[in-house]
Amino acid sequence: MLNEKSVLITGGTGSFGKMFVKMILARYPDIKRLVIYSRDELKQFDMAQSYPHDKFPQVRFFIGDVRDSARLRRACEDIDVVIHTAALKQVPTAEYNPDEVIKTNVGGAQNVVDAALATDVKIVVALSTDKAAAPINLYGATKLLSDKLFIAANNIKGKRDLRFSIVRYGNVMGSRGSVIPFFIKKAKEENILPITHRGMTRFNISLEAGVEMVLWAIENALGGEIFVPKIPSFKIETLAEAIAPKAKLVVIGLRPGEKIHEEMITASDSFNAIEFDKYYAILPSTEEKEKYLKHFKAKPVAEGFSYNSGANTQWETVESLRKLIKTCVDPNFEPLK
């Protein structure tokens, strides 16, 4: 699928970007170019040590910010596929620095759209978040706006052979700043785990599964869809028990903009949502639903259906979480006694 193609990933030095590059190079050895676009020169330098030019001539590092439209357009020249992951993602940070987050998450998304329209890009897949569904925090609101920009971009592509699609998923195991590495560190240092609410739940997906989903979207998307994976949830107390069963749990209260349960498909989305195999898809309009149903061999979801981490039918257990942490986060992990 990507052999002899050129791919650019924005925010390519992040957790997803590193896994994406690793899996792409293993699966598509004849990829023409794989461009890592990000603004942090140190992260690029560190990542480049794993991909020396003499062994990986197809890997390129491109310093740039998604806020810089001219630089982004230059980076998109002769690119076939763009994966857009660059964003400011920390919920509390976004609440206190809204203008900066809007510039990156919304302005940056529009710049990606404009760069794709101005060059010969064929496919754009943007990463979204469960927080974009019925958002109550600024980060989620900016990602909802970003989603809307990419969906609407399909209406202005004209006769270009170009499609824009979105993948939306929840908590990524072991990603930078996520709860599992934080809990492991706190348990080791203090044997105390701060939790915001005892009833809190979250969706759970591995970095590998996230990359697989993006690759699937590259190959199968028609354009305009928001793809949502069928994945399990975990309870925050179950996670705490999996990591440090004897640690003291301290309830610290909800942080600004934080939800008890996450949602990826709202009841209002159900009228435009379809279901198939491992995924759901929220469609851009009901008018074209039949086209998508036929293409994906899908069925409509029931009216009023919502996909919520607290009402999920799939759940991680203490043992499954321990196995996943060992596989996806830290191979040397052992529960703290």
PANUNU-572675 format. One record per residue (C-alpha): residue number from 1; residue in three letters; chain; z negated, x negated, y negated. Coordinates in steps of 0.5 Angstrom, whole numbers, always signed. Layout:
BEGIN
[NUM,'ALA','A',[Z,X,Y]] ...
***
This chain:
BEGIN
[1,'MET','A',[+0,+0,+0]] [2,'LEU','A',[-2,-6,-5]] [3,'ASN','A',[+2,-11,-2]] [4,'GLU','A',[+7,-14,-7]] [5,'LYS','A',[+4,-10,-13]] [6,'SER','A',[+0,-12,-19]] [7,'VAL','A',[-7,-9,-20]] [8,'LEU','A',[-12,-9,-26]] [9,'ILE','A',[-19,-7,-25]] [10,'THR','A',[-23,-6,-32]] [11,'GLY','A',[-31,-8,-31]] [12,'GLY','A',[-28,-12,-25]] [13,'THR','A',[-34,-17,-25]] [14,'GLY','A',[-39,-11,-24]] [15,'SER','A',[-42,-9,-17]] [16,'PHE','A',[-36,-5,-15]] [17,'GLY','A',[-31,-10,-18]] [18,'LYS','A',[-34,-15,-13]] [19,'MET','A',[-33,-11,-7]] [20,'PHE','A',[-27,-8,-9]] [21,'VAL','A',[-24,-15,-10]] [22,'LYS','A',[-27,-18,-3]] [23,'MET','A',[-24,-12,+1]] [24,'ILE','A',[-17,-12,-3]] [25,'LEU','A',[-16,-19,-1]] [26,'ALA','A',[-18,-18,+6]] [27,'ARG','A',[-14,-12,+7]] [28,'TYR','A',[-8,-14,+3]] [29,'PRO','A',[-6,-21,+3]] [30,'ASP','A',[+0,-20,+0]] [31,'ILE','A',[-2,-17,-6]] [32,'LYS','A',[+2,-20,-12]] [33,'ARG','A',[-3,-20,-18]] [34,'LEU','A',[-11,-18,-18]] [35,'VAL','A',[-13,-18,-25]] [36,'ILE','A',[-21,-18,-27]] [37,'TYR','A',[-21,-15,-34]] [38,'SER','A',[-28,-16,-37]] [39,'ARG','A',[-32,-18,-43]] [40,'ASP','A',[-37,-23,-40]] [41,'GLU','A',[-34,-30,-39]] [42,'LEU','A',[-41,-33,-35]] [43,'LYS','A',[-40,-27,-30]] [44,'GLN','A',[-32,-29,-30]] [45,'PHE','A',[-34,-36,-29]] [46,'ASP','A',[-39,-35,-23]] [47,'MET','A',[-34,-30,-20]] [48,'ALA','A',[-28,-35,-20]] [49,'GLN','A',[-32,-40,-16]] [50,'SER','A',[-31,-35,-10]] [51,'TYR','A',[-24,-35,-12]] [52,'PRO','A',[-21,-42,-13]] [53,'HIS','A',[-14,-42,-16]] [54,'ASP','A',[-11,-46,-11]] [55,'LYS','A',[-14,-41,-5]] [56,'PHE','A',[-13,-35,-9]] [57,'PRO','A',[-7,-36,-14]] [58,'GLN','A',[-6,-28,-14]] [59,'VAL','A',[-13,-27,-17]] [60,'ARG','A',[-13,-28,-25]] [61,'PHE','A',[-19,-27,-30]] [62,'PHE','A',[-18,-24,-36]] [63,'ILE','A',[-23,-24,-42]] [64,'GLY','A',[-23,-17,-46]] [65,'ASP','A',[-26,-11,-48]] [66,'VAL','A',[-24,-4,-46]] [67,'ARG','A',[-26,-2,-54]] [68,'ASP','A',[-20,-7,-56]] [69,'SER','A',[-14,-3,-55]] [70,'ALA','A',[-9,-9,-56]] [71,'ARG','A',[-12,-13,-51]] [72,'LEU','A',[-12,-8,-46]] [73,'ARG','A',[-5,-6,-47]] [74,'ARG','A',[-3,-14,-46]] [75,'ALA','A',[-7,-14,-40]] [76,'CYS','A',[-3,-8,-37]] [77,'GLU','A',[+3,-11,-38]] [78,'ASP','A',[+7,-12,-31]] [79,'ILE','A',[+1,-8,-28]] [80,'ASP','A',[+2,-2,-22]] [81,'VAL','A',[-5,+0,-21]] [82,'VAL','A',[-11,+0,-26]] [83,'ILE','A',[-18,+2,-23]] [84,'HIS','A',[-22,+3,-29]] [85,'THR','A',[-30,+2,-28]] [86,'ALA','A',[-32,-1,-34]] [87,'ALA','A',[-38,+3,-38]] [88,'LEU','A',[-45,+3,-40]] [89,'LYS','A',[-49,+6,-35]] [90,'GLN','A',[-56,+6,-36]] [91,'VAL','A',[-59,+13,-38]] [92,'PRO','A',[-65,+10,-42]] [93,'THR','A',[-60,+5,-46]] [94,'ALA','A',[-55,+11,-47]] [95,'GLU','A',[-60,+15,-50]] [96,'TYR','A',[-63,+10,-55]] [97,'ASN','A',[-56,+7,-57]] [98,'PRO','A',[-51,+13,-57]] [99,'ASP','A',[-46,+10,-61]] [100,'GLU','A',[-45,+4,-57]] [101,'VAL','A',[-44,+8,-51]] [102,'ILE','A',[-39,+13,-54]] [103,'LYS','A',[-35,+7,-56]] [104,'THR','A',[-34,+4,-49]] [105,'ASN','A',[-35,+10,-45]] [106,'VAL','A',[-30,+15,-49]] [107,'GLY','A',[-26,+10,-54]] [108,'GLY','A',[-25,+5,-48]] [109,'ALA','A',[-23,+11,-43]] [110,'GLN','A',[-18,+13,-49]] [111,'ASN','A',[-15,+6,-49]] [112,'VAL','A',[-14,+5,-42]] [113,'VAL','A',[-10,+12,-42]] [114,'ASP','A',[-6,+9,-48]] [115,'ALA','A',[-5,+2,-45]] [116,'ALA','A',[-2,+6,-39]] [117,'LEU','A',[+3,+10,-43]] [118,'ALA','A',[+5,+4,-46]] [119,'THR','A',[+7,+0,-40]] [120,'ASP','A',[+9,+1,-33]] [121,'VAL','A',[+3,+3,-30]] [122,'LYS','A',[+4,+8,-24]] [123,'ILE','A',[-3,+10,-22]] [124,'VAL','A',[-10,+10,-26]] [125,'VAL','A',[-16,+11,-22]] [126,'ALA','A',[-22,+12,-26]] [127,'LEU','A',[-29,+12,-23]] [128,'SER','A',[-34,+18,-26]] [129,'THR','A',[-41,+19,-24]] [130,'ASP','A',[-45,+25,-21]] [131,'LYS','A',[-48,+25,-28]] [132,'ALA','A',[-42,+28,-31]] [133,'ALA','A',[-43,+35,-28]] [134,'ALA','A',[-47,+39,-32]] [135,'PRO','A',[-49,+33,-36]] [136,'ILE','A',[-56,+33,-40]] [137,'ASN','A',[-56,+26,-42]] [138,'LEU','A',[-51,+22,-46]] [139,'TYR','A',[-49,+17,-41]] [140,'GLY','A',[-47,+24,-37]] [141,'ALA','A',[-44,+27,-43]] [142,'THR','A',[-39,+21,-45]] [143,'LYS','A',[-37,+20,-37]] [144,'LEU','A',[-35,+28,-37]] [145,'LEU','A',[-31,+26,-44]] [146,'SER','A',[-28,+21,-40]] [147,'ASP','A',[-26,+25,-34]] [148,'LYS','A',[-23,+30,-39]] [149,'LEU','A',[-19,+25,-42]] [150,'PHE','A',[-16,+22,-36]] [151,'ILE','A',[-14,+29,-33]] [152,'ALA','A',[-11,+31,-40]] [153,'ALA','A',[-7,+25,-40]] [154,'ASN','A',[-3,+28,-34]] [155,'ASN','A',[+0,+33,-39]] [156,'ILE','A',[+3,+28,-44]] [157,'LYS','A',[+6,+23,-39]] [158,'GLY','A',[+13,+26,-40]] [159,'LYS','A',[+18,+23,-35]] [160,'ARG','A',[+14,+17,-33]] [161,'ASP','A',[+12,+16,-26]] [162,'LEU','A',[+5,+16,-27]] [163,'ARG','A',[-1,+19,-25]] [164,'PHE','A',[-8,+19,-27]] [165,'SER','A',[-14,+21,-22]] [166,'ILE','A',[-22,+21,-22]] [167,'VAL','A',[-27,+19,-16]] [168,'ARG','A',[-34,+22,-18]] [169,'TYR','A',[-40,+20,-13]] [170,'GLY','A',[-47,+19,-14]] [171,'ASN','A',[-52,+13,-13]] [172,'VAL','A',[-49,+7,-10]] [173,'MET','A',[-53,+3,-5]] [174,'GLY','A',[-55,-4,-8]] [175,'SER','A',[-51,-4,-15]] [176,'ARG','A',[-54,-8,-20]] [177,'GLY','A',[-60,-4,-24]] [178,'SER','A',[-60,+1,-18]] [179,'VAL','A',[-67,+4,-15]] [180,'ILE','A',[-67,+0,-8]] [181,'PRO','A',[-67,-7,-11]] [182,'PHE','A',[-72,-5,-16]] [183,'PHE','A',[-76,-2,-11]] [184,'ILE','A',[-76,-8,-6]] [185,'LYS','A',[-78,-12,-12]] [186,'LYS','A',[-84,-8,-15]] [187,'ALA','A',[-86,-7,-8]] [188,'LYS','A',[-86,-15,-7]] [189,'GLU','A',[-90,-16,-13]] [190,'GLU','A',[-95,-11,-14]] [191,'ASN','A',[-94,-6,-8]] [192,'ILE','A',[-94,-1,-13]] [193,'LEU','A',[-88,+4,-13]] [194,'PRO','A',[-87,+8,-20]] [195,'ILE','A',[-83,+14,-18]] [196,'THR','A',[-81,+19,-24]] [197,'HIS','A',[-82,+26,-20]] [198,'ARG','A',[-84,+27,-13]] [199,'GLY','A',[-79,+32,-11]] [200,'MET','A',[-73,+28,-14]] [201,'THR','A',[-67,+27,-10]] [202,'ARG','A',[-60,+23,-10]] [203,'PHE','A',[-54,+23,-7]] [204,'ASN','A',[-52,+16,-3]] [205,'ILE','A',[-46,+12,-2]] [206,'SER','A',[-45,+5,+0]] [207,'LEU','A',[-40,+0,-5]] [208,'GLU','A',[-36,+0,+1]] [209,'ALA','A',[-35,+7,+2]] [210,'GLY','A',[-34,+8,-6]] [211,'VAL','A',[-28,+2,-5]] [212,'GLU','A',[-25,+6,+1]] [213,'MET','A',[-25,+13,-3]] [214,'VAL','A',[-21,+9,-9]] [215,'LEU','A',[-16,+6,-4]] [216,'TRP','A',[-15,+13,-1]] [217,'ALA','A',[-14,+16,-8]] [218,'ILE','A',[-9,+11,-10]] [219,'GLU','A',[-5,+13,-4]] [220,'ASN','A',[-6,+20,-4]] [221,'ALA','A',[-7,+23,-11]] [222,'LEU','A',[-2,+28,-14]] [223,'GLY','A',[-6,+27,-21]] [224,'GLY','A',[-11,+31,-25]] [225,'GLU','A',[-16,+31,-19]] [226,'ILE','A',[-23,+29,-19]] [227,'PHE','A',[-25,+27,-12]] [228,'VAL','A',[-32,+28,-10]] [229,'PRO','A',[-34,+25,-3]] [230,'LYS','A',[-38,+29,+2]] [231,'ILE','A',[-44,+24,+3]] [232,'PRO','A',[-52,+25,+5]] [233,'SER','A',[-58,+25,+0]] [234,'PHE','A',[-64,+22,+0]] [235,'LYS','A',[-71,+24,-3]] [236,'ILE','A',[-74,+19,-7]] [237,'GLU','A',[-81,+19,-3]] [238,'THR','A',[-77,+18,+3]] [239,'LEU','A',[-74,+12,+0]] [240,'ALA','A',[-81,+9,-2]] [241,'GLU','A',[-83,+10,+5]] [242,'ALA','A',[-77,+6,+8]] [243,'ILE','A',[-78,+0,+3]] [244,'ALA','A',[-86,+0,+3]] [245,'PRO','A',[-89,+5,+7]] [246,'LYS','A',[-96,+3,+5]] [247,'ALA','A',[-95,+2,-3]] [248,'LYS','A',[-98,+6,-8]] [249,'LEU','A',[-94,+11,-11]] [250,'VAL','A',[-95,+12,-18]] [251,'VAL','A',[-92,+18,-22]] [252,'ILE','A',[-89,+16,-29]] [253,'GLY','A',[-85,+22,-31]] [254,'LEU','A',[-78,+24,-32]] [255,'ARG','A',[-75,+19,-37]] [256,'PRO','A',[-70,+21,-42]] [257,'GLY','A',[-64,+25,-40]] [258,'GLU','A',[-66,+24,-32]] [259,'LYS','A',[-65,+30,-27]] [260,'ILE','A',[-69,+32,-21]] [261,'HIS','A',[-63,+33,-17]] [262,'GLU','A',[-56,+31,-18]] [263,'GLU','A',[-50,+35,-18]] [264,'MET','A',[-43,+33,-17]] [265,'ILE','A',[-39,+40,-17]] [266,'THR','A',[-42,+46,-21]] [267,'ALA','A',[-42,+53,-19]] [268,'SER','A',[-37,+54,-25]] [269,'ASP','A',[-32,+48,-22]] [270,'SER','A',[-32,+52,-16]] [271,'PHE','A',[-26,+56,-18]] [272,'ASN','A',[-22,+50,-18]] [273,'ALA','A',[-25,+46,-13]] [274,'ILE','A',[-22,+45,-6]] [275,'GLU','A',[-25,+42,+1]] [276,'PHE','A',[-21,+38,+6]] [277,'ASP','A',[-23,+32,+11]] [278,'LYS','A',[-28,+27,+8]] [279,'TYR','A',[-28,+30,+1]] [280,'TYR','A',[-28,+35,-4]] [281,'ALA','A',[-23,+36,-10]] [282,'ILE','A',[-24,+39,-17]] [283,'LEU','A',[-17,+41,-20]] [284,'PRO','A',[-14,+41,-27]] [285,'SER','A',[-12,+48,-27]] [286,'THR','A',[-12,+54,-22]] [287,'GLU','A',[-5,+55,-23]] [288,'GLU','A',[-3,+49,-19]] [289,'LYS','A',[-8,+50,-14]] [290,'GLU','A',[-3,+52,-8]] [291,'LYS','A',[+1,+45,-9]] [292,'TYR','A',[-6,+42,-8]] [293,'LEU','A',[-8,+46,-2]] [294,'LYS','A',[-1,+44,+1]] [295,'HIS','A',[-1,+37,+0]] [296,'PHE','A',[-8,+36,+2]] [297,'LYS','A',[-8,+41,+8]] [298,'ALA','A',[-14,+44,+4]] [299,'LYS','A',[-18,+50,+3]] [300,'PRO','A',[-21,+53,-3]] [301,'VAL','A',[-29,+53,-3]] [302,'ALA','A',[-33,+59,-4]] [303,'GLU','A',[-33,+62,-11]] [304,'GLY','A',[-40,+60,-14]] [305,'PHE','A',[-41,+54,-9]] [306,'SER','A',[-44,+48,-12]] [307,'TYR','A',[-45,+41,-9]] [308,'ASN','A',[-53,+39,-11]] [309,'SER','A',[-57,+33,-8]] [310,'GLY','A',[-63,+38,-7]] [311,'ALA','A',[-59,+43,-3]] [312,'ASN','A',[-55,+38,+1]] [313,'THR','A',[-54,+39,+8]] [314,'GLN','A',[-54,+32,+10]] [315,'TRP','A',[-60,+28,+9]] [316,'GLU','A',[-62,+20,+10]] [317,'THR','A',[-68,+19,+14]] [318,'VAL','A',[-73,+13,+14]] [319,'GLU','A',[-70,+10,+19]] [320,'SER','A',[-63,+11,+17]] [321,'LEU','A',[-64,+8,+10]] [322,'ARG','A',[-68,+2,+13]] [323,'LYS','A',[-61,+1,+17]] [324,'LEU','A',[-57,+2,+11]] [325,'ILE','A',[-61,-3,+6]] [326,'LYS','A',[-61,-8,+12]] [327,'THR','A',[-53,-7,+12]] [328,'CYS','A',[-51,-6,+5]] [329,'VAL','A',[-56,-9,+1]] [330,'ASP','A',[-60,-15,+4]] [331,'PRO','A',[-59,-17,+11]] [332,'ASN','A',[-66,-20,+11]] [333,'PHE','A',[-70,-14,+9]] [334,'GLU','A',[-76,-12,+13]] [335,'PRO','A',[-80,-6,+11]] [336,'LEU','A',[-87,-8,+7]] [337,'LYS','A',[-93,-7,+11]] 
***
